[in-house]
Amino acid sequence: MTIRTHSDDTTVRLSAETSLLVVSDSYVAALLASDTDAEGAHLVTDSDRVAARTPDSVRTTVGNVTAAETLDSVTDAIVAVVALQRDQQTLLVTQLLRKQSEIDTIVILLNDPERREAFEHLANSIVCVPTYLSTELNNTLEQILPELPSHS
């Protein structure tokens, strides 16, 4: 059963304990939180649209993702994924999680590969979005484009 509560500028759907925390402002988060095998997924987002696309089986908090009070709504996660559209926000959230929680593993999505060094001491794993996106696009293009004639 899902219970909704309202607290200041934050809406929380509560249920069992959390094993995976996803902090994001994009639809990737809704997919990740709902597709994961972890029963105790909890999504923290600042987007009502993302929250609306998240299944009721996923606990969801809507509020300021960079506010300590919002992140404090999840205290029992083991793994966190931070996937925000702005690397500066990702850095702040990751620092807050390291300082205020006992989360063992933090995985981040990085948008600018040149900022990798700033995250290496904070995140256990870094997924560089442009690198993975470029690889997937190249794989798709190889499948759909006919072989180009050589110009020899």
VMD Tcl script that builds the backbone (N, CA, C; Angstrom):
set m [mol new atoms 456]
animate dup $m
set s [atomselect $m all]
$s set {name element resname resid chain x y z} {
  {N N MET 1 A 0.835 -1.184 0.000}
  {CA C MET 1 A 0.000 0.000 0.000}
  {C C MET 1 A 0.879 1.247 0.000}
  {N N THR 2 A 0.498 2.235 -0.735}
  {CA C THR 2 A 1.248 3.481 -0.823}
  {C C THR 2 A 0.531 4.565 -0.035}
  {N N ILE 3 A 1.296 5.291 0.755}
  {CA C ILE 3 A 0.740 6.383 1.551}
  {C C ILE 3 A 1.383 7.675 1.079}
  {N N ARG 4 A 0.569 8.685 0.831}
  {CA C ARG 4 A 1.099 9.990 0.439}
  {C C ARG 4 A 1.027 10.931 1.633}
  {N N THR 5 A 2.127 11.639 1.835}
  {CA C THR 5 A 2.137 12.669 2.866}
  {C C THR 5 A 2.679 13.947 2.246}
  {N N HIS 6 A 2.324 15.070 2.827}
  {CA C HIS 6 A 2.821 16.359 2.363}
  {C C HIS 6 A 3.606 16.999 3.488}
  {N N SER 7 A 4.804 17.476 3.137}
  {CA C SER 7 A 5.661 18.120 4.119}
  {C C SER 7 A 6.310 19.321 3.465}
  {N N ASP 8 A 5.911 20.521 3.841}
  {CA C ASP 8 A 6.416 21.756 3.249}
  {C C ASP 8 A 6.304 21.698 1.722}
  {N N ASP 9 A 7.444 21.812 1.020}
  {CA C ASP 9 A 7.417 21.774 -0.440}
  {C C ASP 9 A 7.728 20.378 -0.972}
  {N N THR 10 A 7.581 19.371 -0.127}
  {CA C THR 10 A 7.949 18.016 -0.501}
  {C C THR 10 A 6.750 17.094 -0.385}
  {N N THR 11 A 6.526 16.269 -1.407}
  {CA C THR 11 A 5.505 15.237 -1.366}
  {C C THR 11 A 6.223 13.901 -1.282}
  {N N VAL 12 A 5.806 13.048 -0.349}
  {CA C VAL 12 A 6.473 11.777 -0.144}
  {C C VAL 12 A 5.455 10.652 -0.226}
  {N N ARG 13 A 5.790 9.584 -0.979}
  {CA C ARG 13 A 5.012 8.353 -0.949}
  {C C ARG 13 A 5.837 7.367 -0.130}
  {N N LEU 14 A 5.269 6.848 0.942}
  {CA C LEU 14 A 6.012 5.998 1.856}
  {C C LEU 14 A 5.627 4.539 1.737}
  {N N SER 15 A 6.589 3.643 1.935}
  {CA C SER 15 A 6.331 2.214 2.038}
  {C C SER 15 A 7.473 1.571 2.798}
  {N N ALA 16 A 7.974 0.414 2.359}
  {CA C ALA 16 A 8.991 -0.340 3.079}
  {C C ALA 16 A 10.360 0.337 3.027}
  {N N GLU 17 A 11.374 -0.332 3.600}
  {CA C GLU 17 A 12.708 0.252 3.625}
  {C C GLU 17 A 13.316 0.337 2.226}
  {N N THR 18 A 14.320 1.196 2.087}
  {CA C THR 18 A 14.912 1.506 0.797}
  {C C THR 18 A 16.230 0.772 0.611}
  {N N SER 19 A 16.444 0.196 -0.573}
  {CA C SER 19 A 17.749 -0.358 -0.890}
  {C C SER 19 A 18.435 0.477 -1.974}
  {N N LEU 20 A 17.639 1.131 -2.829}
  {CA C LEU 20 A 18.179 1.958 -3.905}
  {C C LEU 20 A 17.544 3.338 -3.867}
  {N N LEU 21 A 18.395 4.347 -3.810}
  {CA C LEU 21 A 17.958 5.741 -3.894}
  {C C LEU 21 A 18.349 6.262 -5.272}
  {N N VAL 22 A 17.397 6.860 -5.980}
  {CA C VAL 22 A 17.664 7.493 -7.271}
  {C C VAL 22 A 17.308 8.970 -7.123}
  {N N VAL 23 A 18.296 9.836 -7.345}
  {CA C VAL 23 A 18.076 11.279 -7.290}
  {C C VAL 23 A 18.222 11.789 -8.712}
  {N N SER 24 A 17.128 12.297 -9.278}
  {CA C SER 24 A 17.187 12.713 -10.674}
  {C C SER 24 A 16.078 13.691 -11.019}
  {N N ASP 25 A 16.294 14.401 -12.118}
  {CA C ASP 25 A 15.299 15.337 -12.638}
  {C C ASP 25 A 14.893 14.950 -14.062}
  {N N SER 26 A 15.115 13.681 -14.419}
  {CA C SER 26 A 14.791 13.249 -15.781}
  {C C SER 26 A 14.021 11.933 -15.762}
  {N N TYR 27 A 13.457 11.598 -16.920}
  {CA C TYR 27 A 12.670 10.375 -17.040}
  {C C TYR 27 A 13.517 9.122 -16.903}
  {N N VAL 28 A 14.813 9.245 -17.101}
  {CA C VAL 28 A 15.709 8.105 -16.899}
  {C C VAL 28 A 15.538 7.573 -15.474}
  {N N ALA 29 A 15.356 8.470 -14.547}
  {CA C ALA 29 A 15.212 8.073 -13.143}
  {C C ALA 29 A 13.962 7.241 -12.919}
  {N N ALA 30 A 12.862 7.664 -13.508}
  {CA C ALA 30 A 11.615 6.910 -13.350}
  {C C ALA 30 A 11.776 5.510 -13.912}
  {N N LEU 31 A 12.444 5.402 -15.059}
  {CA C LEU 31 A 12.679 4.091 -15.657}
  {C C LEU 31 A 13.607 3.252 -14.798}
  {N N LEU 32 A 14.695 3.847 -14.341}
  {CA C LEU 32 A 15.649 3.116 -13.517}
  {C C LEU 32 A 15.010 2.637 -12.217}
  {N N ALA 33 A 14.311 3.520 -11.543}
  {CA C ALA 33 A 13.688 3.153 -10.273}
  {C C ALA 33 A 12.641 2.068 -10.444}
  {N N SER 34 A 11.914 2.083 -11.550}
  {CA C SER 34 A 10.877 1.073 -11.754}
  {C C SER 34 A 11.414 -0.215 -12.371}
  {N N ASP 35 A 12.520 -0.146 -13.129}
  {CA C ASP 35 A 13.077 -1.334 -13.777}
  {C C ASP 35 A 14.025 -2.127 -12.893}
  {N N THR 36 A 14.497 -1.516 -11.842}
  {CA C THR 36 A 15.474 -2.191 -10.999}
  {C C THR 36 A 14.846 -3.374 -10.269}
  {N N ASP 37 A 15.672 -4.346 -9.947}
  {CA C ASP 37 A 15.198 -5.498 -9.193}
  {C C ASP 37 A 15.007 -5.173 -7.716}
  {N N ALA 38 A 15.521 -4.038 -7.301}
  {CA C ALA 38 A 15.417 -3.664 -5.893}
  {C C ALA 38 A 13.980 -3.331 -5.539}
  {N N GLU 39 A 13.424 -4.058 -4.586}
  {CA C GLU 39 A 12.046 -3.790 -4.166}
  {C C GLU 39 A 11.924 -2.441 -3.489}
  {N N GLY 40 A 12.961 -2.026 -2.807}
  {CA C GLY 40 A 12.898 -0.815 -2.018}
  {C C GLY 40 A 13.465 0.390 -2.716}
  {N N ALA 41 A 13.103 0.623 -3.955}
  {CA C ALA 41 A 13.597 1.798 -4.675}
  {C C ALA 41 A 12.874 3.049 -4.195}
  {N N HIS 42 A 13.609 4.144 -4.102}
  {CA C HIS 42 A 13.055 5.434 -3.698}
  {C C HIS 42 A 13.596 6.491 -4.658}
  {N N LEU 43 A 12.704 7.201 -5.319}
  {CA C LEU 43 A 13.063 8.270 -6.244}
  {C C LEU 43 A 12.908 9.610 -5.549}
  {N N VAL 44 A 13.948 10.439 -5.638}
  {CA C VAL 44 A 13.883 11.824 -5.173}
  {C C VAL 44 A 14.060 12.688 -6.411}
  {N N THR 45 A 13.074 13.533 -6.678}
  {CA C THR 45 A 13.096 14.366 -7.879}
  {C C THR 45 A 12.501 15.738 -7.578}
  {N N ASP 46 A 12.848 16.703 -8.421}
  {CA C ASP 46 A 12.220 18.028 -8.299}
  {C C ASP 46 A 11.177 18.228 -9.397}
  {N N SER 47 A 10.884 17.157 -10.120}
  {CA C SER 47 A 9.969 17.255 -11.256}
  {C C SER 47 A 8.667 16.493 -10.996}
  {N N ASP 48 A 7.562 17.221 -10.989}
  {CA C ASP 48 A 6.253 16.579 -10.841}
  {C C ASP 48 A 5.982 15.634 -12.012}
  {N N ARG 49 A 6.463 16.004 -13.195}
  {CA C ARG 49 A 6.258 15.150 -14.380}
  {C C ARG 49 A 6.977 13.809 -14.233}
  {N N VAL 50 A 8.211 13.838 -13.753}
  {CA C VAL 50 A 8.962 12.598 -13.537}
  {C C VAL 50 A 8.269 11.752 -12.480}
  {N N ALA 51 A 7.840 12.389 -11.409}
  {CA C ALA 51 A 7.145 11.667 -10.336}
  {C C ALA 51 A 5.861 11.026 -10.847}
  {N N ALA 52 A 5.144 11.729 -11.699}
  {CA C ALA 52 A 3.883 11.204 -12.224}
  {C C ALA 52 A 4.097 9.976 -13.109}
  {N N ARG 53 A 5.253 9.867 -13.733}
  {CA C ARG 53 A 5.549 8.730 -14.610}
  {C C ARG 53 A 6.178 7.557 -13.860}
  {N N THR 54 A 6.340 7.718 -12.567}
  {CA C THR 54 A 6.940 6.670 -11.751}
  {C C THR 54 A 5.833 5.790 -11.179}
  {N N PRO 55 A 5.964 4.470 -11.278}
  {CA C PRO 55 A 4.924 3.579 -10.738}
  {C C PRO 55 A 4.719 3.778 -9.229}
  {N N ASP 56 A 3.511 3.506 -8.761}
  {CA C ASP 56 A 3.201 3.650 -7.343}
  {C C ASP 56 A 4.027 2.732 -6.460}
  {N N SER 57 A 4.593 1.676 -7.023}
  {CA C SER 57 A 5.404 0.758 -6.231}
  {C C SER 57 A 6.745 1.371 -5.825}
  {N N VAL 58 A 7.107 2.497 -6.437}
  {CA C VAL 58 A 8.360 3.181 -6.119}
  {C C VAL 58 A 8.047 4.361 -5.204}
  {N N ARG 59 A 8.667 4.364 -4.026}
  {CA C ARG 59 A 8.495 5.532 -3.147}
  {C C ARG 59 A 9.052 6.751 -3.865}
  {N N THR 60 A 8.344 7.853 -3.792}
  {CA C THR 60 A 8.748 9.047 -4.529}
  {C C THR 60 A 8.660 10.274 -3.634}
  {N N THR 61 A 9.727 11.058 -3.644}
  {CA C THR 61 A 9.757 12.333 -2.937}
  {C C THR 61 A 9.954 13.416 -3.978}
  {N N VAL 62 A 9.065 14.408 -3.980}
  {CA C VAL 62 A 9.188 15.542 -4.889}
  {C C VAL 62 A 9.530 16.762 -4.049}
  {N N GLY 63 A 10.665 17.365 -4.363}
  {CA C GLY 63 A 11.111 18.534 -3.615}
  {C C GLY 63 A 12.421 19.031 -4.187}
  {N N ASN 64 A 13.062 19.910 -3.486}
  {CA C ASN 64 A 14.341 20.460 -3.909}
  {C C ASN 64 A 15.413 19.388 -3.692}
  {N N VAL 65 A 15.944 18.831 -4.784}
  {CA C VAL 65 A 16.888 17.713 -4.676}
  {C C VAL 65 A 18.217 18.116 -4.045}
  {N N THR 66 A 18.510 19.407 -3.998}
  {CA C THR 66 A 19.761 19.854 -3.390}
  {C C THR 66 A 19.577 20.286 -1.932}
  {N N ALA 67 A 18.381 20.105 -1.399}
  {CA C ALA 67 A 18.121 20.467 0.001}
  {C C ALA 67 A 18.355 19.259 0.904}
  {N N ALA 68 A 19.106 19.468 1.957}
  {CA C ALA 68 A 19.400 18.380 2.897}
  {C C ALA 68 A 18.119 17.776 3.455}
  {N N GLU 69 A 17.098 18.604 3.693}
  {CA C GLU 69 A 15.839 18.111 4.254}
  {C C GLU 69 A 15.163 17.120 3.305}
  {N N THR 70 A 15.238 17.377 2.017}
  {CA C THR 70 A 14.639 16.471 1.035}
  {C C THR 70 A 15.390 15.150 1.016}
  {N N LEU 71 A 16.707 15.219 0.998}
  {CA C LEU 71 A 17.511 13.993 0.976}
  {C C LEU 71 A 17.403 13.217 2.282}
  {N N ASP 72 A 17.124 13.911 3.377}
  {CA C ASP 72 A 16.953 13.249 4.673}
  {C C ASP 72 A 15.720 12.349 4.705}
  {N N SER 73 A 14.827 12.501 3.723}
  {CA C SER 73 A 13.638 11.650 3.689}
  {C C SER 73 A 14.001 10.197 3.388}
  {N N VAL 74 A 15.236 9.976 2.930}
  {CA C VAL 74 A 15.718 8.622 2.646}
  {C C VAL 74 A 16.963 8.385 3.492}
  {N N THR 75 A 16.821 7.584 4.525}
  {CA C THR 75 A 17.940 7.374 5.435}
  {C C THR 75 A 18.473 5.952 5.413}
  {N N ASP 76 A 17.781 5.048 4.736}
  {CA C ASP 76 A 18.154 3.638 4.827}
  {C C ASP 76 A 18.621 3.030 3.509}
  {N N ALA 77 A 18.982 3.843 2.530}
  {CA C ALA 77 A 19.432 3.316 1.236}
  {C C ALA 77 A 20.843 2.742 1.359}
  {N N ILE 78 A 21.111 1.733 0.554}
  {CA C ILE 78 A 22.431 1.113 0.498}
  {C C ILE 78 A 23.216 1.657 -0.692}
  {N N VAL 79 A 22.508 1.867 -1.814}
  {CA C VAL 79 A 23.109 2.356 -3.054}
  {C C VAL 79 A 22.324 3.575 -3.524}
  {N N ALA 80 A 23.053 4.570 -4.030}
  {CA C ALA 80 A 22.402 5.755 -4.597}
  {C C ALA 80 A 22.888 5.968 -6.022}
  {N N VAL 81 A 21.961 6.386 -6.876}
  {CA C VAL 81 A 22.287 6.825 -8.228}
  {C C VAL 81 A 21.890 8.295 -8.299}
  {N N VAL 82 A 22.854 9.139 -8.660}
  {CA C VAL 82 A 22.590 10.570 -8.809}
  {C C VAL 82 A 22.713 10.889 -10.288}
  {N N ALA 83 A 21.576 11.256 -10.901}
  {CA C ALA 83 A 21.513 11.471 -12.347}
  {C C ALA 83 A 20.772 12.762 -12.631}
  {N N LEU 84 A 21.463 13.863 -12.444}
  {CA C LEU 84 A 20.864 15.172 -12.658}
  {C C LEU 84 A 21.378 15.782 -13.952}
  {N N GLN 85 A 20.622 16.705 -14.520}
  {CA C GLN 85 A 20.993 17.296 -15.808}
  {C C GLN 85 A 22.142 18.286 -15.684}
  {N N ARG 86 A 22.385 18.776 -14.482}
  {CA C ARG 86 A 23.483 19.728 -14.266}
  {C C ARG 86 A 24.522 19.087 -13.354}
  {N N ASP 87 A 25.763 19.012 -13.820}
  {CA C ASP 87 A 26.834 18.395 -13.042}
  {C C ASP 87 A 27.062 19.106 -11.706}
  {N N GLN 88 A 26.830 20.420 -11.658}
  {CA C GLN 88 A 27.002 21.156 -10.406}
  {C C GLN 88 A 26.029 20.637 -9.343}
  {N N GLN 89 A 24.792 20.372 -9.752}
  {CA C GLN 89 A 23.817 19.814 -8.813}
  {C C GLN 89 A 24.210 18.399 -8.410}
  {N N THR 90 A 24.696 17.616 -9.361}
  {CA C THR 90 A 25.135 16.262 -9.067}
  {C C THR 90 A 26.252 16.282 -8.031}
  {N N LEU 91 A 27.187 17.209 -8.172}
  {CA C LEU 91 A 28.286 17.338 -7.215}
  {C C LEU 91 A 27.758 17.671 -5.823}
  {N N LEU 92 A 26.861 18.638 -5.735}
  {CA C LEU 92 A 26.308 19.043 -4.443}
  {C C LEU 92 A 25.542 17.894 -3.782}
  {N N VAL 93 A 24.683 17.225 -4.541}
  {CA C VAL 93 A 23.900 16.116 -3.985}
  {C C VAL 93 A 24.817 14.984 -3.528}
  {N N THR 94 A 25.816 14.682 -4.328}
  {CA C THR 94 A 26.756 13.611 -3.963}
  {C C THR 94 A 27.501 13.964 -2.677}
  {N N GLN 95 A 27.921 15.209 -2.547}
  {CA C GLN 95 A 28.587 15.646 -1.320}
  {C C GLN 95 A 27.650 15.542 -0.116}
  {N N LEU 96 A 26.399 15.961 -0.293}
  {CA C LEU 96 A 25.426 15.869 0.806}
  {C C LEU 96 A 25.193 14.415 1.217}
  {N N LEU 97 A 25.056 13.531 0.244}
  {CA C LEU 97 A 24.843 12.116 0.562}
  {C C LEU 97 A 26.042 11.534 1.299}
  {N N ARG 98 A 27.241 11.879 0.887}
  {CA C ARG 98 A 28.447 11.382 1.565}
  {C C ARG 98 A 28.539 11.899 2.998}
  {N N LYS 99 A 28.144 13.151 3.187}
  {CA C LYS 99 A 28.268 13.769 4.502}
  {C C LYS 99 A 27.148 13.349 5.459}
  {N N GLN 100 A 25.919 13.223 4.957}
  {CA C GLN 100 A 24.764 13.066 5.832}
  {C C GLN 100 A 24.163 11.677 5.876}
  {N N SER 101 A 24.650 10.759 5.051}
  {CA C SER 101 A 24.031 9.439 5.040}
  {C C SER 101 A 25.098 8.365 5.191}
  {N N GLU 102 A 24.630 7.163 5.338}
  {CA C GLU 102 A 25.543 6.026 5.449}
  {C C GLU 102 A 25.480 5.163 4.185}
  {N N ILE 103 A 25.191 5.777 3.057}
  {CA C ILE 103 A 25.115 5.058 1.786}
  {C C ILE 103 A 26.522 4.612 1.407}
  {N N ASP 104 A 26.661 3.318 1.145}
  {CA C ASP 104 A 27.967 2.747 0.821}
  {C C ASP 104 A 28.411 3.052 -0.606}
  {N N THR 105 A 27.492 2.950 -1.547}
  {CA C THR 105 A 27.846 3.048 -2.956}
  {C C THR 105 A 27.049 4.151 -3.634}
  {N N ILE 106 A 27.767 5.045 -4.297}
  {CA C ILE 106 A 27.116 6.117 -5.062}
  {C C ILE 106 A 27.596 6.036 -6.505}
  {N N VAL 107 A 26.633 5.946 -7.413}
  {CA C VAL 107 A 26.891 5.937 -8.847}
  {C C VAL 107 A 26.347 7.247 -9.399}
  {N N ILE 108 A 27.142 7.923 -10.213}
  {CA C ILE 108 A 26.662 9.189 -10.778}
  {C C ILE 108 A 26.667 9.135 -12.297}
  {N N LEU 109 A 25.766 9.908 -12.891}
  {CA C LEU 109 A 25.783 10.169 -14.327}
  {C C LEU 109 A 26.445 11.517 -14.513}
  {N N LEU 110 A 27.509 11.528 -15.287}
  {CA C LEU 110 A 28.288 12.736 -15.532}
  {C C LEU 110 A 28.013 13.223 -16.944}
  {N N ASN 111 A 27.686 14.491 -17.085}
  {CA C ASN 111 A 27.351 15.051 -18.393}
  {C C ASN 111 A 28.550 15.626 -19.130}
  {N N ASP 112 A 29.534 16.112 -18.398}
  {CA C ASP 112 A 30.722 16.705 -19.008}
  {C C ASP 112 A 31.951 15.895 -18.600}
  {N N PRO 113 A 32.554 15.149 -19.535}
  {CA C PRO 113 A 33.693 14.299 -19.193}
  {C C PRO 113 A 34.875 15.056 -18.597}
  {N N GLU 114 A 34.979 16.338 -18.874}
  {CA C GLU 114 A 36.083 17.128 -18.322}
  {C C GLU 114 A 35.953 17.348 -16.813}
  {N N ARG 115 A 34.797 17.065 -16.260}
  {CA C ARG 115 A 34.573 17.248 -14.819}
  {C C ARG 115 A 34.788 15.963 -14.022}
  {N N ARG 116 A 35.191 14.899 -14.679}
  {CA C ARG 116 A 35.335 13.596 -14.037}
  {C C ARG 116 A 36.191 13.656 -12.765}
  {N N GLU 117 A 37.283 14.371 -12.830}
  {CA C GLU 117 A 38.207 14.436 -11.703}
  {C C GLU 117 A 37.533 14.970 -10.434}
  {N N ALA 118 A 36.596 15.888 -10.578}
  {CA C ALA 118 A 35.911 16.464 -9.417}
  {C C ALA 118 A 35.055 15.435 -8.687}
  {N N PHE 119 A 34.677 14.353 -9.369}
  {CA C PHE 119 A 33.787 13.358 -8.789}
  {C C PHE 119 A 34.491 12.084 -8.335}
  {N N GLU 120 A 35.716 11.884 -8.773}
  {CA C GLU 120 A 36.384 10.611 -8.531}
  {C C GLU 120 A 36.514 10.249 -7.065}
  {N N HIS 121 A 36.697 11.221 -6.192}
  {CA C HIS 121 A 36.833 10.922 -4.759}
  {C C HIS 121 A 35.482 10.766 -4.051}
  {N N LEU 122 A 34.391 11.105 -4.730}
  {CA C LEU 122 A 33.062 11.034 -4.120}
  {C C LEU 122 A 32.238 9.835 -4.567}
  {N N ALA 123 A 32.353 9.494 -5.841}
  {CA C ALA 123 A 31.502 8.444 -6.412}
  {C C ALA 123 A 32.274 7.134 -6.537}
  {N N ASN 124 A 31.574 6.029 -6.287}
  {CA C ASN 124 A 32.181 4.714 -6.494}
  {C C ASN 124 A 32.264 4.385 -7.977}
  {N N SER 125 A 31.260 4.826 -8.734}
  {CA C SER 125 A 31.224 4.592 -10.173}
  {C C SER 125 A 30.709 5.847 -10.872}
  {N N ILE 126 A 31.318 6.130 -12.024}
  {CA C ILE 126 A 30.929 7.290 -12.822}
  {C C ILE 126 A 30.541 6.804 -14.210}
  {N N VAL 127 A 29.329 7.138 -14.614}
  {CA C VAL 127 A 28.864 6.817 -15.964}
  {C C VAL 127 A 28.857 8.124 -16.740}
  {N N CYS 128 A 29.701 8.190 -17.751}
  {CA C CYS 128 A 29.809 9.406 -18.547}
  {C C CYS 128 A 28.779 9.350 -19.671}
  {N N VAL 129 A 27.776 10.183 -19.584}
  {CA C VAL 129 A 26.651 10.160 -20.512}
  {C C VAL 129 A 27.089 10.323 -21.969}
  {N N PRO 130 A 27.919 11.310 -22.318}
  {CA C PRO 130 A 28.289 11.455 -23.724}
  {C C PRO 130 A 28.999 10.221 -24.291}
  {N N THR 131 A 29.819 9.583 -23.493}
  {CA C THR 131 A 30.537 8.398 -23.964}
  {C C THR 131 A 29.573 7.268 -24.296}
  {N N TYR 132 A 28.648 6.977 -23.383}
  {CA C TYR 132 A 27.692 5.905 -23.616}
  {C C TYR 132 A 26.703 6.248 -24.731}
  {N N LEU 133 A 26.261 7.472 -24.768}
  {CA C LEU 133 A 25.329 7.892 -25.809}
  {C C LEU 133 A 25.986 7.808 -27.188}
  {N N SER 134 A 27.217 8.253 -27.297}
  {CA C SER 134 A 27.932 8.198 -28.564}
  {C C SER 134 A 28.111 6.749 -29.029}
  {N N THR 135 A 28.462 5.881 -28.109}
  {CA C THR 135 A 28.629 4.463 -28.449}
  {C C THR 135 A 27.321 3.866 -28.951}
  {N N GLU 136 A 26.232 4.138 -28.252}
  {CA C GLU 136 A 24.926 3.609 -28.671}
  {C C GLU 136 A 24.493 4.167 -30.021}
  {N N LEU 137 A 24.720 5.450 -30.226}
  {CA C LEU 137 A 24.369 6.053 -31.520}
  {C C LEU 137 A 25.196 5.453 -32.650}
  {N N ASN 138 A 26.481 5.250 -32.417}
  {CA C ASN 138 A 27.325 4.616 -33.441}
  {C C ASN 138 A 26.854 3.202 -33.743}
  {N N ASN 139 A 26.511 2.442 -32.722}
  {CA C ASN 139 A 26.004 1.079 -32.937}
  {C C ASN 139 A 24.722 1.091 -33.759}
  {N N THR 140 A 23.840 2.017 -33.462}
  {CA C THR 140 A 22.586 2.132 -34.200}
  {C C THR 140 A 22.841 2.514 -35.653}
  {N N LEU 141 A 23.712 3.485 -35.856}
  {CA C LEU 141 A 24.030 3.913 -37.223}
  {C C LEU 141 A 24.651 2.784 -38.034}
  {N N GLU 142 A 25.504 1.996 -37.412}
  {CA C GLU 142 A 26.109 0.861 -38.117}
  {C C GLU 142 A 25.051 -0.143 -38.564}
  {N N GLN 143 A 23.991 -0.263 -37.807}
  {CA C GLN 143 A 22.929 -1.214 -38.138}
  {C C GLN 143 A 21.987 -0.692 -39.221}
  {N N ILE 144 A 21.740 0.609 -39.240}
  {CA C ILE 144 A 20.718 1.119 -40.159}
  {C C ILE 144 A 21.267 1.725 -41.442}
  {N N LEU 145 A 22.522 2.113 -41.436}
  {CA C LEU 145 A 23.097 2.714 -42.646}
  {C C LEU 145 A 23.639 1.622 -43.554}
  {N N PRO 146 A 23.371 1.727 -44.861}
  {CA C PRO 146 A 23.966 0.758 -45.785}
  {C C PRO 146 A 25.477 0.986 -45.825}
  {N N GLU 147 A 26.182 -0.028 -46.194}
  {CA C GLU 147 A 27.624 0.138 -46.309}
  {C C GLU 147 A 27.946 1.205 -47.321}
  {N N LEU 148 A 28.798 2.096 -46.925}
  {CA C LEU 148 A 29.188 3.178 -47.823}
  {C C LEU 148 A 30.244 2.678 -48.798}
  {N N PRO 149 A 30.140 3.096 -50.056}
  {CA C PRO 149 A 31.159 2.661 -51.020}
  {C C PRO 149 A 32.498 3.298 -50.690}
  {N N SER 150 A 33.547 2.554 -50.932}
  {CA C SER 150 A 34.882 3.119 -50.660}
  {C C SER 150 A 35.273 4.046 -51.805}
  {N N HIS 151 A 36.100 4.994 -51.502}
  {CA C HIS 151 A 36.546 5.986 -52.488}
  {C C HIS 151 A 37.990 5.710 -52.885}
  {N N SER 152 A 38.317 4.468 -53.197}
  {CA C SER 152 A 39.697 4.167 -53.559}
  {C C SER 152 A 39.964 4.262 -55.019}
}
mol reanalyze $m
mol bondsrecalc $m
mol representation Tube
mol addrep $m
